[in-house]
Amino acid sequence: METVDVGLFGPASVTWKLHQEPILFVAGLRSLYLQALHPRAMAGVAQNSNYRQDAWGRLIRTADYVGTTVYGTTDEAERAGRRLRRLHARMTAVDPGTGERFRIDEPDLLRWVHVTEVESFLDTARRAGVPLDADEVDRYYTEQRRTAALVGLAPETVPGTAAEVADYYRRVRPELRMTREAAETALFLTAPPLPWKLSLPARIGLNLGPPRWAYLGIAGTALALLPPWARRLYGGLGLSTTALSADVTVRALRLALTALPRDWREGPMQRAAKERAARLTAASSIT
């Protein structure tokens, strides 16, 4: 009898329910804006990454990693985690405030990146209209401790409920601030170089074309989706109307994305995972 591995989560998980939503690409951008506010984490990225020269390549690699951990087999997810741990283990950076050299795989930094990423996925999805009740929210955070373990974190040290995430943010906020590197990164995220085929108008003397305007709108929405305290660090007022406008925009964008053909919304890893799950269901019905 065939042994079918649906990976770390599977079709009954909140993780699969959430990550089938194409609106999460906005959440990924939101998490990067949020992560940039941690000076030590930002120094680790700035001193070890070529993201300015290969922004879209880095984005694709990150998306592939997340897709593998969510939809890959258990072996594929664990191998991806081992590769990432080996990469991080070789990297160090200098603290911009103290001059101390540190490893970028420090648990505090890994935890910051993990929490901002999963909280961004969840918050963006809910505000876009994805139906998730309070129990599912907590289950998602608990499930995502498995991905935290892949990067080297002890699962019990990672917030596993909405209340624990809120408490974590309260504790870490005194460490956050707008630095020059954060400002430069935010500006880059807002107006990165577009892939060459989309940048043709700029090459012929036009600075803004439809792709640029579309991306600016998405970046503005991602910024507006940040928590009020994060928007204030970026110089915004954190007004409730800002959040309301972001909610309306992200809901409309989700509706537009869900109207696309399924082949456009689902990647090959997601389709392969669904096929494995279907085989498992068929095998279970036979036995």
Secondary structure, 3 states (H helix, E strand, C coil): CCCCCCCCCCCCCHHHHHHCCCCHHHHHHHHHHHHCCCHHHHHHHHCCCCCCCCHHHHHHHHHHHHHHHHHCCHHHHHHHHHHHHHHHHCCEEECCCCCCEEECCCHHHHHHHHHHHHHHHHHHHHHCCCCCCHHHHHHHHHHCHHHHHHCCCCHHHCCCCHHHHHHHHHHHHHHCCCCHHHHHHHHHHHCCCCCCCCCHHHHCCCCCCHHHHHHHHHHHHHHHCCCHHHHHHCCCCCCHHHHHHHHHHHHHHHHHHHCCCHHHHCCHHHHHHHHHHHHHHHHHHHC
